[in-house]
Amino acid sequence: MLYAATHTTSHAFERPVSQCLTELRLTPRSLPSQRLRETVIDVDPAPNVLRRRKDYFGNEVTTVEVFAPHDRFQVKASSLVEVQAVKLQPLSTVSWEETRDMLACCPDAVSLKALEFVFDSPLVSAGEELADFARPTFSSGRPMVDALQEFSRRIHSEFRYVPKTVTKDLPLLEVLRNRQGACRDFAHVMIGSLRSLHLAARYVSGYLRVPTSERGVEAYHAWVSVFVPGSGWLDFDPTNGTIPADGHVTLAWGRDYGDVAPVKGIITGGGEQAIEVEITVRPIEDGETEPGRSWPDRGWRLSA
């Protein structure tokens, strides 16, 4: 499936900002199941410095620096990305306890690299309450993948989706106890629960374009990737209780949301600010990408 994704973030400041430094994680990753054709980054006002790099997790980061006074700041990222559904068969039948033990002893380089996602991160800490939440699903000897699928469905069915909470940094245990939140919160609950069982899980950000019966249609979305020996990293969407397919566009991954925030930075001055975010993700035909038609012809361009 070929998608045109547009992500626009607009800031309006109470007073002029004298300078700002912003990091953008708005370029989709290139993966075996995902091919990035092009990303266009458009910044207003025009930046004094605009450069790109890869962060520790391999995410594409665009750094924007503006030194002239301004009372508004807008970033528009337009991406053309092709996504294919991942075939999950055949899958490893290793049990979750075997997975835990393998991570603990790190028999190979792949397991060693995955091990860092077992430990606490700034927004997701392991704990007994989270472990207790997961234990009914992770029974003795149960295959890891089977348990993960059920656990994702449990979060979907037991938690109430409240999209407005996405703008708040809710404490993890508060989300667990209240059984409500947004996709960011559900991903954090699943990650924290798995880490509490000494399993490796990471946070994935991206876009979602699925049938309207799903939560978070055509939106900035979050899900979870879990390390399974013999199968590698497998994705699960606890917000919808599904396995991500060709309706999920992957932007970035890290330990938690703090590692993958799409737009973050520091400013000097400005006072209060109002933020608006607009996202569109639509399937397109190849012909629509011809110059002069529906595809942006200006801005900073990264050709995949």
C-alpha positions as protocol buffer text, in pm:
chain_id: "A"
residue {
  index: 1
  type: MET
  ca { x: 0 y: 0 z: 0 }
}
residue {
  index: 2
  type: LEU
  ca { x: 136 y: 342 z: -99 }
}
residue {
  index: 3
  type: TYR
  ca { x: 57 y: 633 z: 133 }
}
residue {
  index: 4
  type: ALA
  ca { x: 99 y: 1008 z: 129 }
}
residue {
  index: 5
  type: ALA
  ca { x: 131 y: 1120 z: 492 }
}
residue {
  index: 6
  type: THR
  ca { x: 128 y: 1483 z: 598 }
}
residue {
  index: 7
  type: HIS
  ca { x: 204 y: 1590 z: 954 }
}
residue {
  index: 8
  type: THR
  ca { x: 171 y: 1962 z: 1033 }
}
residue {
  index: 9
  type: THR
  ca { x: 252 y: 2111 z: 1375 }
}
residue {
  index: 10
  type: SER
  ca { x: 183 y: 2482 z: 1433 }
}
residue {
  index: 11
  type: HIS
  ca { x: 294 y: 2688 z: 1734 }
}
residue {
  index: 12
  type: ALA
  ca { x: 156 y: 3036 z: 1809 }
}
residue {
  index: 13
  type: PHE
  ca { x: 343 y: 3226 z: 2079 }
}
residue {
  index: 14
  type: GLU
  ca { x: 209 y: 3492 z: 2314 }
}
residue {
  index: 15
  type: ARG
  ca { x: 527 y: 3697 z: 2261 }
}
residue {
  index: 16
  type: PRO
  ca { x: 801 y: 3671 z: 2001 }
}
residue {
  index: 17
  type: VAL
  ca { x: 1056 y: 3395 z: 2047 }
}
residue {
  index: 18
  type: SER
  ca { x: 1412 y: 3516 z: 1999 }
}
residue {
  index: 19
  type: GLN
  ca { x: 1548 y: 3174 z: 1901 }
}
residue {
  index: 20
  type: CYS
  ca { x: 1452 y: 2807 z: 1897 }
}
residue {
  index: 21
  type: LEU
  ca { x: 1620 y: 2472 z: 1856 }
}
residue {
  index: 22
  type: THR
  ca { x: 1391 y: 2188 z: 1747 }
}
residue {
  index: 23
  type: GLU
  ca { x: 1435 y: 1817 z: 1679 }
}
residue {
  index: 24
  type: LEU
  ca { x: 1197 y: 1645 z: 1438 }
}
residue {
  index: 25
  type: ARG
  ca { x: 1139 y: 1271 z: 1419 }
}
residue {
  index: 26
  type: LEU
  ca { x: 900 y: 1284 z: 1127 }
}
residue {
  index: 27
  type: THR
  ca { x: 1081 y: 1080 z: 863 }
}
residue {
  index: 28
  type: PRO
  ca { x: 946 y: 723 z: 829 }
}
residue {
  index: 29
  type: ARG
  ca { x: 1200 y: 446 z: 879 }
}
residue {
  index: 30
  type: SER
  ca { x: 1317 y: 220 z: 598 }
}
residue {
  index: 31
  type: LEU
  ca { x: 1234 y: -140 z: 690 }
}
residue {
  index: 32
  type: PRO
  ca { x: 1199 y: -475 z: 513 }
}
residue {
  index: 33
  type: SER
  ca { x: 821 y: -418 z: 513 }
}
residue {
  index: 34
  type: GLN
  ca { x: 836 y: -42 z: 453 }
}
residue {
  index: 35
  type: ARG
  ca { x: 1000 y: 156 z: 175 }
}
residue {
  index: 36
  type: LEU
  ca { x: 1046 y: 529 z: 215 }
}
residue {
  index: 37
  type: ARG
  ca { x: 1033 y: 699 z: -122 }
}
residue {
  index: 38
  type: GLU
  ca { x: 1060 y: 1060 z: -16 }
}
residue {
  index: 39
  type: THR
  ca { x: 1018 y: 1301 z: 273 }
}
residue {
  index: 40
  type: VAL
  ca { x: 979 y: 1679 z: 241 }
}
residue {
  index: 41
  type: ILE
  ca { x: 1032 y: 1896 z: 550 }
}
residue {
  index: 42
  type: ASP
  ca { x: 890 y: 2249 z: 522 }
}
residue {
  index: 43
  type: VAL
  ca { x: 968 y: 2496 z: 804 }
}
residue {
  index: 44
  type: ASP
  ca { x: 824 y: 2844 z: 857 }
}
residue {
  index: 45
  type: PRO
  ca { x: 999 y: 3077 z: 935 }
}
residue {
  index: 46
  type: ALA
  ca { x: 1293 y: 2965 z: 725 }
}
residue {
  index: 47
  type: PRO
  ca { x: 1559 y: 2811 z: 951 }
}
residue {
  index: 48
  type: ASN
  ca { x: 1913 y: 2938 z: 985 }
}
residue {
  index: 49
  type: VAL
  ca { x: 2032 y: 2579 z: 1023 }
}
residue {
  index: 50
  type: LEU
  ca { x: 1867 y: 2259 z: 902 }
}
residue {
  index: 51
  type: ARG
  ca { x: 2052 y: 1929 z: 916 }
}
residue {
  index: 52
  type: ARG
  ca { x: 1982 y: 1560 z: 964 }
}
residue {
  index: 53
  type: ARG
  ca { x: 2137 y: 1276 z: 1158 }
}
residue {
  index: 54
  type: LYS
  ca { x: 2048 y: 938 z: 1301 }
}
residue {
  index: 55
  type: ASP
  ca { x: 1996 y: 902 z: 1674 }
}
residue {
  index: 56
  type: TYR
  ca { x: 2108 y: 615 z: 1898 }
}
residue {
  index: 57
  type: PHE
  ca { x: 1811 y: 400 z: 1790 }
}
residue {
  index: 58
  type: GLY
  ca { x: 1865 y: 461 z: 1418 }
}
residue {
  index: 59
  type: ASN
  ca { x: 1576 y: 707 z: 1381 }
}
residue {
  index: 60
  type: GLU
  ca { x: 1611 y: 988 z: 1129 }
}
residue {
  index: 61
  type: VAL
  ca { x: 1632 y: 1323 z: 1315 }
}
residue {
  index: 62
  type: THR
  ca { x: 1602 y: 1663 z: 1149 }
}
residue {
  index: 63
  type: THR
  ca { x: 1747 y: 1949 z: 1355 }
}
residue {
  index: 64
  type: VAL
  ca { x: 1604 y: 2296 z: 1295 }
}
residue {
  index: 65
  type: GLU
  ca { x: 1754 y: 2617 z: 1435 }
}
residue {
  index: 66
  type: VAL
  ca { x: 1586 y: 2959 z: 1399 }
}
residue {
  index: 67
  type: PHE
  ca { x: 1769 y: 3265 z: 1536 }
}
residue {
  index: 68
  type: ALA
  ca { x: 1539 y: 3546 z: 1411 }
}
residue {
  index: 69
  type: PRO
  ca { x: 1252 y: 3669 z: 1632 }
}
residue {
  index: 70
  type: HIS
  ca { x: 920 y: 3499 z: 1548 }
}
residue {
  index: 71
  type: ASP
  ca { x: 575 y: 3466 z: 1703 }
}
residue {
  index: 72
  type: ARG
  ca { x: 476 y: 3152 z: 1515 }
}
residue {
  index: 73
  type: PHE
  ca { x: 652 y: 2833 z: 1411 }
}
residue {
  index: 74
  type: GLN
  ca { x: 523 y: 2568 z: 1175 }
}
residue {
  index: 75
  type: VAL
  ca { x: 668 y: 2238 z: 1060 }
}
residue {
  index: 76
  type: LYS
  ca { x: 510 y: 2036 z: 782 }
}
residue {
  index: 77
  type: ALA
  ca { x: 644 y: 1691 z: 700 }
}
residue {
  index: 78
  type: SER
  ca { x: 514 y: 1523 z: 384 }
}
residue {
  index: 79
  type: SER
  ca { x: 616 y: 1163 z: 321 }
}
residue {
  index: 80
  type: LEU
  ca { x: 559 y: 914 z: 47 }
}
residue {
  index: 81
  type: VAL
  ca { x: 593 y: 564 z: 189 }
}
residue {
  index: 82
  type: GLU
  ca { x: 511 y: 213 z: 72 }
}
residue {
  index: 83
  type: VAL
  ca { x: 404 y: -39 z: 336 }
}
residue {
  index: 84
  type: GLN
  ca { x: 358 y: -414 z: 303 }
}
residue {
  index: 85
  type: ALA
  ca { x: 181 y: -645 z: 547 }
}
residue {
  index: 86
  type: VAL
  ca { x: 423 y: -855 z: 751 }
}
residue {
  index: 87
  type: LYS
  ca { x: 373 y: -1231 z: 732 }
}
residue {
  index: 88
  type: LEU
  ca { x: 397 y: -1367 z: 1085 }
}
residue {
  index: 89
  type: GLN
  ca { x: 423 y: -1734 z: 994 }
}
residue {
  index: 90
  type: PRO
  ca { x: 608 y: -1941 z: 1083 }
}
residue {
  index: 91
  type: LEU
  ca { x: 661 y: -1801 z: 1432 }
}
residue {
  index: 92
  type: SER
  ca { x: 883 y: -1914 z: 1714 }
}
residue {
  index: 93
  type: THR
  ca { x: 716 y: -2141 z: 1970 }
}
residue {
  index: 94
  type: VAL
  ca { x: 963 y: -2050 z: 2245 }
}
residue {
  index: 95
  type: SER
  ca { x: 795 y: -1996 z: 2584 }
}
residue {
  index: 96
  type: TRP
  ca { x: 800 y: -1662 z: 2757 }
}
residue {
  index: 97
  type: GLU
  ca { x: 1017 y: -1804 z: 3038 }
}
residue {
  index: 98
  type: GLU
  ca { x: 1271 y: -1926 z: 2783 }
}
residue {
  index: 99
  type: THR
  ca { x: 1270 y: -1582 z: 2629 }
}
residue {
  index: 100
  type: ARG
  ca { x: 1329 y: -1422 z: 2970 }
}
residue {
  index: 101
  type: ASP
  ca { x: 1616 y: -1662 z: 3048 }
}
residue {
  index: 102
  type: MET
  ca { x: 1776 y: -1615 z: 2708 }
}
residue {
  index: 103
  type: LEU
  ca { x: 1777 y: -1238 z: 2753 }
}
residue {
  index: 104
  type: ALA
  ca { x: 1932 y: -1280 z: 3096 }
}
residue {
  index: 105
  type: CYS
  ca { x: 2228 y: -1483 z: 2968 }
}
residue {
  index: 106
  type: CYS
  ca { x: 2263 y: -1308 z: 2628 }
}
residue {
  index: 107
  type: PRO
  ca { x: 2383 y: -1603 z: 2419 }
}
residue {
  index: 108
  type: ASP
  ca { x: 2431 y: -1394 z: 2105 }
}
residue {
  index: 109
  type: ALA
  ca { x: 2474 y: -1037 z: 1981 }
}
residue {
  index: 110
  type: VAL
  ca { x: 2105 y: -1003 z: 1887 }
}
residue {
  index: 111
  type: SER
  ca { x: 1990 y: -1092 z: 2238 }
}
residue {
  index: 112
  type: LEU
  ca { x: 2250 y: -862 z: 2391 }
}
residue {
  index: 113
  type: LYS
  ca { x: 2124 y: -569 z: 2184 }
}
residue {
  index: 114
  type: ALA
  ca { x: 1764 y: -646 z: 2282 }
}
residue {
  index: 115
  type: LEU
  ca { x: 1857 y: -661 z: 2651 }
}
residue {
  index: 116
  type: GLU
  ca { x: 1867 y: -282 z: 2687 }
}
residue {
  index: 117
  type: PHE
  ca { x: 1490 y: -274 z: 2636 }
}
residue {
  index: 118
  type: VAL
  ca { x: 1434 y: -485 z: 2949 }
}
residue {
  index: 119
  type: PHE
  ca { x: 1540 y: -203 z: 3180 }
}
residue {
  index: 120
  type: ASP
  ca { x: 1352 y: 100 z: 3309 }
}
residue {
  index: 121
  type: SER
  ca { x: 1333 y: 417 z: 3102 }
}
residue {
  index: 122
  type: PRO
  ca { x: 1232 y: 772 z: 3206 }
}
residue {
  index: 123
  type: LEU
  ca { x: 859 y: 721 z: 3136 }
}
residue {
  index: 124
  type: VAL
  ca { x: 828 y: 344 z: 3190 }
}
residue {
  index: 125
  type: SER
  ca { x: 945 y: 174 z: 3509 }
}
residue {
  index: 126
  type: ALA
  ca { x: 888 y: -191 z: 3592 }
}
residue {
  index: 127
  type: GLY
  ca { x: 703 y: -282 z: 3910 }
}
residue {
  index: 128
  type: GLU
  ca { x: 511 y: -551 z: 4092 }
}
residue {
  index: 129
  type: GLU
  ca { x: 172 y: -399 z: 4013 }
}
residue {
  index: 130
  type: LEU
  ca { x: 245 y: -416 z: 3642 }
}
residue {
  index: 131
  type: ALA
  ca { x: 379 y: -771 z: 3676 }
}
residue {
  index: 132
  type: ASP
  ca { x: 60 y: -873 z: 3856 }
}
residue {
  index: 133
  type: PHE
  ca { x: -145 y: -731 z: 3570 }
}
residue {
  index: 134
  type: ALA
  ca { x: 46 y: -941 z: 3317 }
}
residue {
  index: 135
  type: ARG
  ca { x: 74 y: -1272 z: 3507 }
}
residue {
  index: 136
  type: PRO
  ca { x: -275 y: -1413 z: 3429 }
}
residue {
  index: 137
  type: THR
  ca { x: -180 y: -1408 z: 3061 }
}
residue {
  index: 138
  type: PHE
  ca { x: 178 y: -1526 z: 3099 }
}
residue {
  index: 139
  type: SER
  ca { x: 107 y: -1864 z: 3254 }
}
residue {
  index: 140
  type: SER
  ca { x: 377 y: -2127 z: 3303 }
}
residue {
  index: 141
  type: GLY
  ca { x: 519 y: -2264 z: 2978 }
}
residue {
  index: 142
  type: ARG
  ca { x: 296 y: -2057 z: 2752 }
}
residue {
  index: 143
  type: PRO
  ca { x: 443 y: -1973 z: 2408 }
}
residue {
  index: 144
  type: MET
  ca { x: 567 y: -1616 z: 2400 }
}
residue {
  index: 145
  type: VAL
  ca { x: 385 y: -1509 z: 2082 }
}
residue {
  index: 146
  type: ASP
  ca { x: 56 y: -1661 z: 2199 }
}
residue {
  index: 147
  type: ALA
  ca { x: 79 y: -1474 z: 2530 }
}
residue {
  index: 148
  type: LEU
  ca { x: 167 y: -1146 z: 2357 }
}
residue {
  index: 149
  type: GLN
  ca { x: -133 y: -1165 z: 2126 }
}
residue {
  index: 150
  type: GLU
  ca { x: -370 y: -1225 z: 2415 }
}
residue {
  index: 151
  type: PHE
  ca { x: -209 y: -956 z: 2629 }
}
residue {
  index: 152
  type: SER
  ca { x: -251 y: -697 z: 2353 }
}
residue {
  index: 153
  type: ARG
  ca { x: -618 y: -795 z: 2319 }
}
residue {
  index: 154
  type: ARG
  ca { x: -664 y: -773 z: 2697 }
}
residue {
  index: 155
  type: ILE
  ca { x: -544 y: -413 z: 2707 }
}
residue {
  index: 156
  type: HIS
  ca { x: -773 y: -330 z: 2416 }
}
residue {
  index: 157
  type: SER
  ca { x: -1079 y: -482 z: 2587 }
}
residue {
  index: 158
  type: GLU
  ca { x: -1010 y: -381 z: 2948 }
}
residue {
  index: 159
  type: PHE
  ca { x: -905 y: -17 z: 2894 }
}
residue {
  index: 160
  type: ARG
  ca { x: -1123 y: 273 z: 2782 }
}
residue {
  index: 161
  type: TYR
  ca { x: -984 y: 480 z: 2496 }
}
residue {
  index: 162
  type: VAL
  ca { x: -983 y: 852 z: 2580 }
}
residue {
  index: 163
  type: PRO
  ca { x: -802 y: 1031 z: 2294 }
}
residue {
  index: 164
  type: LYS
  ca { x: -781 y: 1373 z: 2461 }
}
residue {
  index: 165
  type: THR
  ca { x: -540 y: 1235 z: 2720 }
}
residue {
  index: 166
  type: VAL
  ca { x: -270 y: 1214 z: 2455 }
}
residue {
  index: 167
  type: THR
  ca { x: -170 y: 1572 z: 2541 }
}
residue {
  index: 168
  type: LYS
  ca { x: -106 y: 1481 z: 2904 }
}
residue {
  index: 169
  type: ASP
  ca { x: 182 y: 1291 z: 3059 }
}
residue {
  index: 170
  type: LEU
  ca { x: -18 y: 1049 z: 3271 }
}
residue {
  index: 171
  type: PRO
  ca { x: 176 y: 847 z: 3530 }
}
residue {
  index: 172
  type: LEU
  ca { x: 197 y: 485 z: 3422 }
}
residue {
  index: 173
  type: LEU
  ca { x: 35 y: 340 z: 3735 }
}
residue {
  index: 174
  type: GLU
  ca { x: -248 y: 593 z: 3711 }
}
residue {
  index: 175
  type: VAL
  ca { x: -329 y: 464 z: 3363 }
}
residue {
  index: 176
  type: LEU
  ca { x: -317 y: 105 z: 3488 }
}
residue {
  index: 177
  type: ARG
  ca { x: -544 y: 170 z: 3787 }
}
residue {
  index: 178
  type: ASN
  ca { x: -796 y: 386 z: 3602 }
}
residue {
  index: 179
  type: ARG
  ca { x: -798 y: 155 z: 3297 }
}
residue {
  index: 180
  type: GLN
  ca { x: -817 y: 443 z: 3053 }
}
residue {
  index: 181
  type: GLY
  ca { x: -595 y: 654 z: 2833 }
}
residue {
  index: 182
  type: ALA
  ca { x: -477 y: 702 z: 2476 }
}
residue {
  index: 183
  type: CYS
  ca { x: -251 y: 498 z: 2249 }
}
residue {
  index: 184
  type: ARG
  ca { x: 65 y: 636 z: 2414 }
}
residue {
  index: 185
  type: ASP
  ca { x: -60 y: 521 z: 2754 }
}
residue {
  index: 186
  type: PHE
  ca { x: -163 y: 176 z: 2634 }
}
residue {
  index: 187
  type: ALA
  ca { x: 179 y: 124 z: 2476 }
}
residue {
  index: 188
  type: HIS
  ca { x: 350 y: 230 z: 2799 }
}
residue {
  index: 189
  type: VAL
  ca { x: 134 y: -9 z: 3004 }
}
residue {
  index: 190
  type: MET
  ca { x: 219 y: -301 z: 2778 }
}
residue {
  index: 191
  type: ILE
  ca { x: 591 y: -215 z: 2776 }
}
residue {
  index: 192
  type: GLY
  ca { x: 603 y: -168 z: 3153 }
}
residue {
  index: 193
  type: SER
  ca { x: 421 y: -495 z: 3216 }
}
residue {
  index: 194
  type: LEU
  ca { x: 655 y: -690 z: 2989 }
}
residue {
  index: 195
  type: ARG
  ca { x: 964 y: -531 z: 3142 }
}
residue {
  index: 196
  type: SER
  ca { x: 827 y: -627 z: 3483 }
}
residue {
  index: 197
  type: LEU
  ca { x: 851 y: -988 z: 3363 }
}
residue {
  index: 198
  type: HIS
  ca { x: 1208 y: -919 z: 3239 }
}
residue {
  index: 199
  type: LEU
  ca { x: 1108 y: -921 z: 2873 }
}
residue {
  index: 200
  type: ALA
  ca { x: 1234 y: -675 z: 2610 }
}
residue {
  index: 201
  type: ALA
  ca { x: 982 y: -426 z: 2468 }
}
residue {
  index: 202
  type: ARG
  ca { x: 1021 y: -96 z: 2287 }
}
residue {
  index: 203
  type: TYR
  ca { x: 791 y: 193 z: 2196 }
}
residue {
  index: 204
  type: VAL
  ca { x: 702 y: 250 z: 1829 }
}
residue {
  index: 205
  type: SER
  ca { x: 558 y: 572 z: 1687 }
}
residue {
  index: 206
  type: GLY
  ca { x: 392 y: 617 z: 1353 }
}
residue {
  index: 207
  type: TYR
  ca { x: 69 y: 673 z: 1165 }
}
residue {
  index: 208
  type: LEU
  ca { x: -242 y: 462 z: 1148 }
}
residue {
  index: 209
  type: ARG
  ca { x: -473 y: 430 z: 851 }
}
residue {
  index: 210
  type: VAL
  ca { x: -732 y: 154 z: 901 }
}
residue {
  index: 211
  type: PRO
  ca { x: -1109 y: 96 z: 876 }
}
residue {
  index: 212
  type: THR
  ca { x: -1314 y: 343 z: 1080 }
}
residue {
  index: 213
  type: SER
  ca { x: -1407 y: 75 z: 1334 }
}
residue {
  index: 214
  type: GLU
  ca { x: -1057 y: 104 z: 1476 }
}
residue {
  index: 215
  type: ARG
  ca { x: -931 y: 353 z: 1734 }
}
residue {
  index: 216
  type: GLY
  ca { x: -708 y: 637 z: 1622 }
}
residue {
  index: 217
  type: VAL
  ca { x: -791 y: 632 z: 1252 }
}
residue {
  index: 218
  type: GLU
  ca { x: -561 y: 847 z: 1037 }
}
residue {
  index: 219
  type: ALA
  ca { x: -364 y: 971 z: 1334 }
}
residue {
  index: 220
  type: TYR
  ca { x: -27 y: 985 z: 1503 }
}
residue {
  index: 221
  type: HIS
  ca { x: -22 y: 648 z: 1672 }
}
residue {
  index: 222
  type: ALA
  ca { x: 182 y: 429 z: 1907 }
}
residue {
  index: 223
  type: TRP
  ca { x: 229 y: 58 z: 1944 }
}
residue {
  index: 224
  type: VAL
  ca { x: 478 y: -191 z: 2089 }
}
residue {
  index: 225
  type: SER
  ca { x: 757 y: -406 z: 1949 }
}
residue {
  index: 226
  type: VAL
  ca { x: 868 y: -713 z: 2148 }
}
residue {
  index: 227
  type: PHE
  ca { x: 1177 y: -925 z: 2107 }
}
residue {
  index: 228
  type: VAL
  ca { x: 1107 y: -1297 z: 2050 }
}
residue {
  index: 229
  type: PRO
  ca { x: 1402 y: -1537 z: 2001 }
}
residue {
  index: 230
  type: GLY
  ca { x: 1379 y: -1701 z: 1660 }
}
residue {
  index: 231
  type: SER
  ca { x: 1140 y: -1438 z: 1524 }
}
residue {
  index: 232
  type: GLY
  ca { x: 1312 y: -1110 z: 1608 }
}
residue {
  index: 233
  type: TRP
  ca { x: 1110 y: -800 z: 1690 }
}
residue {
  index: 234
  type: LEU
  ca { x: 733 y: -843 z: 1651 }
}
residue {
  index: 235
  type: ASP
  ca { x: 481 y: -556 z: 1662 }
}
residue {
  index: 236
  type: PHE
  ca { x: 157 y: -546 z: 1862 }
}
residue {
  index: 237
  type: ASP
  ca { x: -103 y: -268 z: 1877 }
}
residue {
  index: 238
  type: PRO
  ca { x: -267 y: -280 z: 2223 }
}
residue {
  index: 239
  type: THR
  ca { x: -490 y: 18 z: 2145 }
}
residue {
  index: 240
  type: ASN
  ca { x: -673 y: -193 z: 1888 }
}
residue {
  index: 241
  type: GLY
  ca { x: -576 y: -542 z: 2003 }
}
residue {
  index: 242
  type: THR
  ca { x: -428 y: -618 z: 1662 }
}
residue {
  index: 243
  type: ILE
  ca { x: -100 y: -699 z: 1493 }
}
residue {
  index: 244
  type: PRO
  ca { x: 15 y: -398 z: 1285 }
}
residue {
  index: 245
  type: ALA
  ca { x: -13 y: -457 z: 913 }
}
residue {
  index: 246
  type: ASP
  ca { x: -4 y: -236 z: 604 }
}
residue {
  index: 247
  type: GLY
  ca { x: -220 y: 29 z: 775 }
}
residue {
  index: 248
  type: HIS
  ca { x: 62 y: 118 z: 1017 }
}
residue {
  index: 249
  type: VAL
  ca { x: 341 y: 349 z: 901 }
}
residue {
  index: 250
  type: THR
  ca { x: 647 y: 333 z: 1126 }
}
residue {
  index: 251
  type: LEU
  ca { x: 823 y: 660 z: 1210 }
}
residue {
  index: 252
  type: ALA
  ca { x: 1057 y: 583 z: 1500 }
}
residue {
  index: 253
  type: TRP
  ca { x: 1122 y: 361 z: 1799 }
}
residue {
  index: 254
  type: GLY
  ca { x: 1287 y: 392 z: 2137 }
}
residue {
  index: 255
  type: ARG
  ca { x: 1252 y: 308 z: 2507 }
}
residue {
  index: 256
  type: ASP
  ca { x: 936 y: 517 z: 2551 }
}
residue {
  index: 257
  type: TYR
  ca { x: 757 y: 820 z: 2405 }
}
residue {
  index: 258
  type: GLY
  ca { x: 1031 y: 1054 z: 2522 }
}
residue {
  index: 259
  type: ASP
  ca { x: 1274 y: 899 z: 2273 }
}
residue {
  index: 260
  type: VAL
  ca { x: 1045 y: 942 z: 1971 }
}
residue {
  index: 261
  type: ALA
  ca { x: 844 y: 1263 z: 2024 }
}
residue {
  index: 262
  type: PRO
  ca { x: 775 y: 1395 z: 1672 }
}
residue {
  index: 263
  type: VAL
  ca { x: 854 y: 1759 z: 1755 }
}
residue {
  index: 264
  type: LYS
  ca { x: 1047 y: 1872 z: 2061 }
}
residue {
  index: 265
  type: GLY
  ca { x: 1290 y: 2147 z: 2144 }
}
residue {
  index: 266
  type: ILE
  ca { x: 1375 y: 2455 z: 2344 }
}
residue {
  index: 267
  type: ILE
  ca { x: 1287 y: 2822 z: 2292 }
}
residue {
  index: 268
  type: THR
  ca { x: 1397 y: 3155 z: 2436 }
}
residue {
  index: 269
  type: GLY
  ca { x: 1101 y: 3375 z: 2530 }
}
residue {
  index: 270
  type: GLY
  ca { x: 755 y: 3334 z: 2384 }
}
residue {
  index: 271
  type: GLY
  ca { x: 540 y: 3311 z: 2698 }
}
residue {
  index: 272
  type: GLU
  ca { x: 230 y: 3095 z: 2659 }
}
residue {
  index: 273
  type: GLN
  ca { x: 185 y: 2904 z: 2336 }
}
residue {
  index: 274
  type: ALA
  ca { x: -97 y: 2735 z: 2146 }
}
residue {
  index: 275
  type: ILE
  ca { x: -22 y: 2417 z: 1952 }
}
residue {
  index: 276
  type: GLU
  ca { x: -224 y: 2268 z: 1668 }
}
residue {
  index: 277
  type: VAL
  ca { x: -151 y: 1937 z: 1498 }
}
residue {
  index: 278
  type: GLU
  ca { x: -305 y: 1818 z: 1173 }
}
residue {
  index: 279
  type: ILE
  ca { x: -235 y: 1475 z: 1021 }
}
residue {
  index: 280
  type: THR
  ca { x: -357 y: 1316 z: 701 }
}
residue {
  index: 281
  type: VAL
  ca { x: -268 y: 971 z: 572 }
}
residue {
  index: 282
  type: ARG
  ca { x: -420 y: 865 z: 243 }
}
residue {
  index: 283
  type: PRO
  ca { x: -366 y: 582 z: -4 }
}
residue {
  index: 284
  type: ILE
  ca { x: -252 y: 709 z: -343 }
}
residue {
  index: 285
  type: GLU
  ca { x: -164 y: 585 z: -688 }
}
residue {
  index: 286
  type: ASP
  ca { x: 188 y: 621 z: -825 }
}
residue {
  index: 287
  type: GLY
  ca { x: 72 y: 869 z: -1087 }
}
residue {
  index: 288
  type: GLU
  ca { x: -24 y: 1120 z: -819 }
}
residue {
  index: 289
  type: THR
  ca { x: 341 y: 1169 z: -729 }
}
residue {
  index: 290
  type: GLU
  ca { x: 426 y: 1337 z: -1057 }
}
residue {
  index: 291
  type: PRO
  ca { x: 572 y: 1689 z: -1015 }
}
residue {
  index: 292
  type: GLY
  ca { x: 314 y: 1965 z: -1023 }
}
residue {
  index: 293
  type: ARG
  ca { x: 26 y: 1750 z: -906 }
}
residue {
  index: 294
  type: SER
  ca { x: -50 y: 1663 z: -546 }
}
residue {
  index: 295
  type: TRP
  ca { x: 306 y: 1623 z: -420 }
}
residue {
  index: 296
  type: PRO
  ca { x: 493 y: 1913 z: -253 }
}
residue {
  index: 297
  type: ASP
  ca { x: 754 y: 2078 z: -475 }
}
residue {
  index: 298
  type: ARG
  ca { x: 930 y: 2286 z: -212 }
}
residue {
  index: 299
  type: GLY
  ca { x: 1096 y: 2248 z: 124 }
}
residue {
  index: 300
  type: TRP
  ca { x: 1388 y: 2038 z: 238 }
}
residue {
  index: 301
  type: ARG
  ca { x: 1387 y: 1714 z: 42 }
}
residue {
  index: 302
  type: LEU
  ca { x: 1524 y: 1375 z: 140 }
}
residue {
  index: 303
  type: SER
  ca { x: 1514 y: 1120 z: -137 }
}
residue {
  index: 304
  type: ALA
  ca { x: 1508 y: 759 z: -15 }
}
